[in-house]
Amino acid sequence: MAEPLLIAKNTTPVYLLPQMANRHGLVAGATGTGKTVTLQVMAESFSRIGVPVFAADIKGDLSGVSRPGTANPKIAERVKKLQFSDFSFYGSPVTFWDILAKDGHPIRSTISEMGPLLLGRLLNLNDIQEGVLALVFKISDEDGLLLLDMKDLQAVLQFVGDHAREFQTRYGNISAASIGAIQRGLVGLGEQGGEKFFGEPALNLDDLMQTDSNGHGVINILAADTLIQSPKVYATFHLWLLTELFERLPEVGDPEKPRLVFFFDEAHLLFTDLPKIIEQKVQQVVRLIRSKGVGVYFITQNPLDVPEEVLGQLGNRVQHALRAFTPKEQKSVRAAAETFRPNPKLDVEKTITELAVGEALLSCLEESGSPGMVQRALICPPHSQIGPITPEQRQQIMSQSVVAGVYENTVDRESAYERLQGRAVQLSSGGGGQPQPWYTNIPGLGTPSSKGGGRRGDTLADAMAKSAARSIGTTVGRQIVRGVLGSLLGGKR
């Protein structure tokens, strides 16, 4: 059995039990109280016992977990205060990811895998427009049109718009205004990096659950300092990844340690303006994903940012200082205090406002599954570097990564865009002419190309075959793998 994780210490140590780590957790506190360092300490502790981690790097300073720390007065003071006699510095194995493909390996999904529900949220569609988008996906399935990247969806949108009257008797009215709204949303999404996110090869979830030669779990760091400027994209990406893990991983029951720990930083962004139907499914995912061996840890400024139904499922709590200058903030402090198992020797509500930087109230689940009594303690100092690494150090780590070269080159196999282009050519000249106007009028579409991709050693055919196996080329297959939350909303994968 894996050794307990020492997270904090005061008169007594505070341990996070690996067998209880998939019961989820919360790290909360005001800005500047030490949440990022707590995340770093927890991530490197999980890595040390062989548990892979996924976390977004919003401020750019989490990358330091990849390198050994160095002695400085603050670290020395904390080590002395906590009476660590054998404290040492070390780095953890890291894989860098970046949707924009600048500061990490590209990370992609297909339009089909994202599905109409989350895509509609990304595009800020209303109910009517979301209904039209769902019809577009259904028509694509029935007509054998794979939706892999943004040009596929653009092509099908224009095809459906041009033939709206033909579909009207089967599906009802498909308004040009709704088609136009979706198209405008796609343009905006493309400007935020959507063209780089949607495509193939799509992310293989196994690549997030790697260990190094020493058996240490790889810490997957998503570069998010630019992504966070588009909060809805940031939140929807995390929701997509979380639900993909839920839908694709097999049941493992209660393992000795998690298969993966997922840190959701700035968690309030997930629940802002979240449609009720998605919020209910988020609650379901959080409740059930622990049986897949995944622990989810929400990081946010205020515990009230997390809905009560989700908050009640977060068994491991780290509460940094909160401010109480306004009635609303005072209410938040009381609410945070009430979530802990009481300690007769500690006035929790008062203590929350008195905590120093790097100090926290902690309650971790005991072996029986019941929450431990809340304790005030100092967070352990990280063994790795506090602050960012240099661009050169990042590039060196990326070049030595096990996924180096796997995702860098895109694969553009035949899908909706190419199929519709081929039909237009056949209609115009029996197979030898130029495309019809509907094709040439789609904004931002270039000539279809096929580039090398897949894992090192794979041929282009191998990469395409693996990608095809993931998406499944038949109409029935596409409906089976349709969309994040598909099985949760009544379908089956």
C-alpha positions in Angstrom: 0.0 0.0 0.0 1.3 3.5 -0.9 2.6 5.6 2.0 0.4 8.5 3.2 1.1 11.9 1.8 2.4 14.5 4.2 0.7 17.7 3.2 1.0 19.9 6.3 2.3 19.9 9.8 2.0 21.7 13.1 2.1 19.9 16.4 1.0 16.8 14.5 1.4 15.9 10.8 -1.6 16.0 8.4 -1.6 13.2 6.0 -3.7 12.6 2.8 -4.3 8.9 2.5 -3.8 7.6 -1.1 -6.7 5.1 -0.8 -9.0 8.1 0.0 -7.5 10.4 -2.6 -10.1 9.5 -5.2 -12.8 10.8 -2.9 -12.0 14.3 -4.3 -11.0 17.5 -2.6 -11.1 21.2 -2.3 -8.3 23.8 -2.0 -9.8 27.2 -1.3 -8.6 30.6 -0.1 -8.2 34.3 -1.1 -5.7 35.4 -3.7 -2.1 35.3 -2.4 -2.7 32.9 0.5 -0.7 30.0 -0.9 -3.1 27.9 -3.0 -0.6 27.4 -5.9 2.1 26.2 -3.6 -0.4 23.8 -2.0 -1.2 22.5 -5.4 2.5 22.1 -6.2 3.1 20.2 -2.9 0.1 17.9 -3.5 1.1 17.3 -7.2 4.7 16.3 -6.4 3.5 14.1 -3.5 1.1 12.2 -5.8 3.9 11.9 -8.4 6.2 10.5 -5.8 3.9 7.5 -5.1 3.4 6.8 -8.8 0.1 8.7 -9.4 -0.1 10.8 -12.6 -1.5 14.3 -12.3 -3.2 16.8 -14.6 -3.2 20.5 -13.7 -3.5 23.8 -15.6 -0.8 26.4 -15.1 -2.7 29.6 -15.1 0.0 32.0 -13.9 2.9 30.2 -15.6 4.7 29.3 -12.4 3.7 25.7 -11.9 6.3 24.6 -14.4 8.9 24.8 -11.6 7.7 21.5 -10.3 9.9 19.9 -13.0 13.1 21.1 -11.4 14.7 20.6 -7.9 14.2 23.6 -5.6 17.0 25.6 -4.1 17.6 26.7 -0.6 16.4 30.2 0.4 15.6 31.8 3.7 11.8 31.2 3.5 12.2 27.5 2.8 14.9 27.1 5.4 12.6 28.8 8.0 9.7 26.5 7.1 11.9 23.4 7.2 13.2 24.4 10.6 9.8 25.3 12.0 8.4 21.9 10.9 11.5 20.1 12.2 12.3 18.2 9.0 15.7 16.6 9.5 15.9 14.9 6.1 14.4 17.5 3.7 15.8 17.4 0.2 15.1 19.0 -3.2 14.0 17.1 -6.3 12.0 17.7 -9.4 9.2 15.6 -10.8 8.6 14.2 -14.3 6.5 16.6 -16.3 4.8 16.7 -19.7 3.8 20.1 -21.0 0.6 20.5 -23.0 -0.8 23.6 -24.8 -4.0 23.9 -26.9 -2.3 26.7 -28.8 0.7 24.5 -29.4 3.2 27.1 -28.2 4.4 26.1 -24.7 3.6 22.4 -24.8 2.6 19.5 -27.0 -0.6 20.1 -28.9 -3.8 18.7 -27.3 -6.7 18.1 -29.6 -10.3 16.7 -29.8 -12.5 16.2 -32.7 -15.8 18.1 -33.3 -17.6 14.8 -33.0 -16.0 14.0 -29.6 -16.8 17.4 -28.2 -20.5 17.0 -29.2 -23.3 19.5 -29.8 -24.0 20.1 -26.1 -20.5 21.4 -25.1 -19.9 23.0 -28.5 -23.1 24.9 -28.1 -21.9 26.3 -24.8 -18.5 27.3 -26.4 -20.4 29.2 -29.1 -22.7 31.0 -26.7 -25.8 29.6 -28.6 -29.3 30.0 -27.3 -31.8 27.0 -27.0 -33.0 27.3 -30.6 -29.5 27.6 -32.1 -28.4 24.6 -30.0 -31.3 22.6 -31.4 -30.2 23.5 -34.9 -26.6 22.5 -34.1 -27.9 19.1 -32.8 -29.8 18.6 -36.0 -26.6 19.4 -38.0 -24.8 16.6 -36.0 -27.7 14.2 -36.7 -27.7 15.0 -40.4 -23.9 14.4 -40.5 -24.3 11.0 -38.9 -27.1 9.9 -41.2 -25.3 11.2 -44.3 -21.9 9.6 -43.4 -20.1 13.0 -42.9 -17.4 12.8 -40.3 -17.0 16.0 -38.2 -13.4 16.1 -37.2 -12.2 19.7 -37.5 -13.8 23.2 -37.9 -13.8 23.2 -41.6 -15.8 20.0 -41.6 -18.5 21.7 -39.4 -18.4 24.8 -41.6 -18.9 22.8 -44.7 -21.9 20.8 -43.2 -23.4 24.0 -41.9 -23.4 25.6 -45.3 -24.6 22.3 -46.9 -27.6 22.2 -44.4 -28.3 25.8 -44.9 -28.4 25.5 -48.7 -30.7 22.5 -48.4 -32.8 23.6 -45.5 -36.1 23.2 -47.4 -35.2 19.6 -48.2 -34.7 18.8 -44.5 -37.7 20.8 -43.3 -40.2 17.9 -43.7 -38.0 15.6 -41.7 -36.6 17.8 -39.0 -38.7 21.0 -39.0 -37.6 24.5 -39.8 -33.9 25.2 -40.0 -33.6 28.9 -40.0 -30.8 30.8 -41.9 -30.5 33.0 -38.8 -29.5 30.1 -36.6 -27.1 28.7 -39.2 -25.5 32.2 -39.4 -25.2 32.5 -35.6 -23.4 29.1 -35.4 -21.1 30.1 -38.2 -20.3 33.5 -36.6 -19.6 31.6 -33.3 -17.2 29.3 -35.1 -15.3 32.3 -36.5 -14.9 33.7 -33.0 -13.9 30.3 -31.6 -11.3 30.0 -34.3 -9.8 33.3 -33.2 -9.5 31.8 -29.7 -7.5 28.8 -30.9 -10.3 26.5 -31.9 -8.7 25.7 -35.3 -5.7 24.3 -33.4 -7.8 22.4 -30.8 -10.2 20.6 -33.2 -8.5 17.9 -35.4 -6.5 14.8 -35.3 -4.6 13.0 -33.9 -6.9 13.5 -31.0 -5.6 13.1 -27.4 -5.1 9.6 -26.2 -6.1 9.5 -22.6 -3.4 6.9 -21.9 -0.8 9.6 -22.5 -2.1 11.5 -19.4 -1.5 8.4 -17.2 2.2 7.8 -17.6 5.0 7.0 -15.1 8.7 7.4 -15.6 11.5 4.8 -15.3 11.5 5.4 -11.5 7.8 4.7 -11.1 7.0 8.3 -10.4 3.8 9.7 -11.9 4.1 12.2 -14.7 2.6 15.6 -13.9 0.7 16.9 -17.0 0.8 20.7 -17.1 -1.5 22.6 -19.4 -0.2 26.0 -20.4 -3.2 28.2 -19.6 -1.9 31.7 -19.0 -3.3 32.7 -22.4 -6.2 30.2 -22.4 -7.6 31.6 -19.2 -8.3 34.9 -21.0 -11.1 32.9 -22.7 -12.7 31.6 -19.5 -15.6 29.7 -21.2 -13.1 27.9 -23.5 -10.9 27.1 -20.5 -13.8 25.8 -18.4 -15.4 23.8 -21.3 -12.1 22.2 -22.1 -11.7 21.0 -18.5 -15.3 19.7 -18.5 -14.7 17.9 -21.8 -11.6 16.2 -20.5 -13.2 15.3 -17.2 -16.2 13.7 -18.8 -14.0 11.9 -21.4 -12.1 10.3 -18.5 -15.4 9.3 -16.9 -16.8 7.8 -20.1 -13.7 6.0 -21.3 -12.0 4.6 -18.2 -13.0 1.2 -16.9 -14.4 0.7 -13.4 -11.7 -0.1 -10.8 -13.7 0.2 -7.5 -11.6 1.5 -4.6 -7.9 1.3 -5.6 -5.0 1.6 -3.2 -4.2 4.9 -4.9 -5.8 6.9 -7.8 -5.0 6.2 -11.4 -5.0 10.0 -12.0 -5.5 13.1 -10.0 -7.2 16.0 -11.8 -6.8 19.5 -10.4 -9.4 22.0 -11.6 -7.9 25.5 -11.0 -10.2 28.5 -11.0 -13.1 26.1 -10.6 -15.7 28.9 -10.3 -15.3 29.3 -14.1 -16.9 25.9 -14.6 -20.1 26.8 -12.7 -20.5 30.3 -14.1 -23.6 30.5 -16.3 -23.6 26.7 -16.5 -26.9 25.3 -18.0 -28.8 23.3 -15.5 -28.7 20.1 -17.5 -24.9 20.2 -17.7 -24.6 21.2 -14.0 -26.6 18.1 -13.1 -24.3 15.9 -15.1 -21.2 17.5 -13.6 -22.6 16.5 -10.2 -23.1 12.9 -11.5 -19.6 12.7 -13.0 -18.0 13.9 -9.8 -20.0 11.4 -7.8 -19.2 8.5 -10.0 -15.7 9.1 -11.4 -14.0 8.0 -8.2 -15.0 4.4 -9.1 -12.8 5.0 -12.3 -9.8 5.7 -10.0 -9.8 9.5 -10.7 -9.6 12.0 -7.9 -10.9 15.5 -8.7 -9.6 18.5 -6.7 -11.3 21.9 -7.2 -9.2 25.0 -6.5 -11.0 28.2 -6.1 -11.1 31.4 -3.9 -14.3 30.7 -2.1 -16.0 27.4 -1.2 -19.3 28.9 -2.2 -18.1 29.0 -5.8 -18.8 25.3 -5.9 -22.4 24.1 -5.9 -23.5 22.5 -2.7 -24.3 19.2 -4.4 -20.7 19.0 -5.6 -19.1 20.5 -2.5 -20.7 17.7 -0.4 -18.6 15.1 -2.4 -15.3 16.8 -1.7 -13.9 14.8 1.3 -10.4 16.2 1.5 -10.3 20.0 2.4 -7.5 22.6 2.5 -8.8 26.0 3.5 -6.5 29.0 3.3 -7.3 32.4 4.6 -10.5 34.2 3.6 -11.3 37.9 4.0 -14.4 39.0 5.9 -14.8 42.7 5.2 -18.3 42.6 3.7 -21.5 40.8 4.7 -21.1 38.5 1.8 -17.6 37.6 2.7 -18.6 37.0 6.3 -21.3 34.6 5.1 -18.7 32.8 3.0 -16.4 32.4 6.1 -19.3 31.0 8.2 -20.2 28.6 5.3 -16.6 27.4 5.0 -16.3 26.9 8.7 -19.5 24.8 8.8 -18.1 22.3 6.2 -15.4 21.0 8.6 -15.7 18.4 11.3 -15.6 20.5 14.5 -12.5 20.7 16.7 -13.3 21.7 20.3 -9.9 23.3 20.6 -10.3 25.5 17.5 -12.6 28.4 16.6 -12.7 27.6 12.9 -14.7 30.7 11.8 -12.4 33.0 13.6 -9.2 31.1 12.5 -10.1 31.3 8.8 -9.6 35.1 8.8 -6.4 34.9 10.8 -4.4 32.3 8.8 -1.0 33.5 7.5 0.3 32.9 4.0 1.1 29.2 3.6 -1.0 28.3 6.6 -4.3 26.4 6.3 -7.1 24.6 8.0 -7.1 20.9 6.8 -9.4 18.0 7.1 -8.6 14.8 5.3 -10.6 11.6 5.1 -9.6 8.9 7.6 -9.3 5.2 6.7 -12.9 4.6 7.7 -14.0 7.3 5.2 -15.1 9.8 7.8 -13.6 13.3 7.7 -10.8 14.0 10.0 -11.0 16.6 12.7 -10.0 20.0 11.3 -6.5 21.1 12.1 -4.6 24.4 11.7 -1.2 23.7 10.2 1.6 24.9 7.9 1.7 23.6 4.4 4.9 21.7 3.8 7.5 23.4 1.6 7.7 22.0 -2.0 10.7 20.0 -2.9 10.7 21.5 -6.4 11.4 25.0 -7.7 8.9 27.7 -6.8 8.3 29.8 -9.8 8.6 29.2 -13.6 11.4 27.6 -15.5 13.0 29.2 -18.5 11.8 28.8 -22.1 14.9 26.9 -22.9 14.4 24.5 -20.0 10.8 23.9 -21.1 11.9 23.1 -24.7 14.5 20.6 -23.4 11.8 18.8 -21.3 9.4 18.8 -24.3 12.1 17.3 -26.6 12.7 14.4 -24.2 9.0 13.7 -23.5 7.5 10.3 -24.3 4.9 12.1 -26.5 7.5 14.2 -28.4 6.5 14.0 -32.1 3.2 12.2 -31.4 0.8 15.2 -31.7 3.0 17.8 -33.4 1.8 17.0 -37.0 -1.8 17.0 -37.9 -3.6 14.2 -39.8 -6.3 15.4 -42.2 -8.1 12.3 -43.4 -11.3 12.2 -45.5 -14.2 13.7 -43.6 -17.2 15.9 -44.2 -15.2 18.7 -45.9 -13.6 16.4 -48.4 -16.8 14.3 -49.0 -18.9 17.4 -49.7 -16.1 18.8 -51.9 -16.1 15.5 -53.9 -19.9 15.6 -54.3 -19.7 19.2 -55.6 -17.1 18.2 -58.2 -19.2 15.3 -59.4 -22.3 17.4 -59.7 -20.5 20.1 -61.6 -18.7 18.1 -64.2 -19.1 14.4 -63.7 -16.0 14.1 -61.5 -13.5 16.4 -63.4 -14.5 19.9 -62.8 -14.2 22.6 -60.2 -16.1 22.7 -56.9 -19.5 24.3 -56.7 -19.8 27.9 -55.2 -21.0 26.6 -51.8 -17.5 25.1 -51.2 -15.5 28.1 -52.3 -17.6 30.5 -50.3 -16.8 28.9 -46.9 -14.5 31.4 -45.1 -11.1 30.3 -44.1 -11.0 27.0 -45.8 -7.8 26.0 -47.6 -6.9 23.1 -49.8 -7.3 19.8 -48.0 -3.9 18.4 -47.1 -2.6 15.2 -45.5 0.4 15.6 -43.1 2.4 13.0 -41.2 1.3 12.3 -37.7 0.8 9.6 -35.1 3.3 8.1 -32.8 7.0 7.9 -33.6 7.5 4.9 -35.9 3.9 5.1 -37.2 3.3 5.5 -40.9 0.7 8.0 -42.1 -1.6 5.0 -42.8 -1.0 3.7 -39.2 -1.8 7.1 -37.7 -5.0 7.4 -39.8 -6.1 3.9 -38.9 -5.6 4.5 -35.2 -7.5 7.7 -35.5 -10.3 6.0 -37.5 -10.6 3.3 -34.9 -11.1 6.0 -32.3 -13.9 7.8 -34.2 -15.3 4.8 -36.1 -16.2 5.6 -39.6 -19.7 4.1 -39.9 -22.9 6.1 -39.1 -23.7 3.8 -36.1 -20.1 4.1 -34.9 -20.2 7.8 -34.9 -23.4 7.8 -33.0 -21.9 5.5 -30.4 -18.9 7.8 -29.8 -21.0 11.0 -30.2 -20.1 13.8 -27.9 -19.0 14.4 -24.4 -21.8 13.6 -21.9 -23.5 11.5 -24.6 -24.1 8.4 -22.5 -25.0 10.6 -19.5 -27.8 12.3 -21.5 -29.5 9.1 -22.5 -27.4 7.8 -25.3 -24.7 5.0 -25.2 -21.1 5.0 -26.1 
